[in-house]
Amino acid sequence: MTPLRQRLIEELTRRNYSPNTIEAYVAGVNRAARHFKRPPDQLTPDDLRRFQLALIARGTSWSQFNQVVSALRFFYRHVLDRPELVPLVPYGKKPRTLPVVLSPQQVRRLLEAVPLGRNRLLFRIAYGCGLRVSELTHLRVGDIDSARHLLWVRHGKGNKDRGVPLPEVLLGELRDHWHAQQPRDWLFPGRNGHPVHVATLQRAFQIARRVAGLPERVTIHTLRHCYATHLLEAGTDLPTLQRLLGHSDIATTMRYIHLRSDRMPHVRSPLEWLGPSGITPDHGATGPGTGGCDPGGRRLGRRRGPDRGPASGPA
């Protein structure tokens, strides 16, 4: 391990960054170094600009692009102590697209397309508790609070813990899983005692997605979006939903308002308030007595009393 990499890991560790973030930041800085085949401390501002343009040219997603940017900014600020370089590595403006959300019937069809066993149970937990895939794979036996019907999510995004309601049906399925598999630490262990790998779940999910006839954009994370949207449609308030999802900012939770389908049938377009000729059916476009039309279609002027001055006079 090079001294620079060791220093980067140490600086991240003493700020209590999660292991996943440390791994991603080291990979991001290493990616820039490999692009130029030079150590990262020898890169110039022009090199950084060209590297960002190369990422865009390769079609790198904006999420991954910004993750690499975060890694480089941290590296130059805290490892090399060169904060003047930080503004020269700007973040990319990420498009604000709405996530895919399935109907409850589509979710049922998807889950039924997964063979009985571990993977189906994992996907049911993802939808039933709104978990991210990394939170799902890192569940431990001790995270199940059967007495309070809670599932504890430890060290979620931002290194935050939270508890989510555990449905009775899932609690029963988890008990059956424990009796059958007898896991000691990780609730869903993979090989060599480590948690089941995310890639394993992703492959199983894509097979089920194709069997269920759902679009390619549907991923495991879609189940979390469905959890949030369906709870919102059922009447869950935003602050409660924010806590269940583990969001730091309620603005992140508020985007699910745009995905609600229960209110749409009750919304009427203002075009429906107009008659066929573009005039409101009852009393003209401007209301009664303010210059509309009479039943014969003649234009009516402003009504004036016997002591009123010109219509254009001061009110």
Protein Blocks (a to p, Z undefined) as FASTA:
>chain_A
ZZklmmmmmmmmmnopafklmmmmmmmmmmmmmmnopafklpcfklmmmmmmmmmmnopa
fklmmmmmmmmmmmmmmmnopaklmmmmccddddddddddddfklmmmmmmmpccdjklm
mmmmmmmnopafklmmmpcfklpcfknopacdehiehiiacdddddfklmmmmmmmmmmn
opaklmbdceehiacdfklmmmmmmmmmmmnopafklcfklmmmmmmmmmmmnopafklm
mmmnopablklmmmmmmmpcklmmmpccfklmpcfkopafklojnoghiopacfkopacd
ddddfkbccfkbcZZ
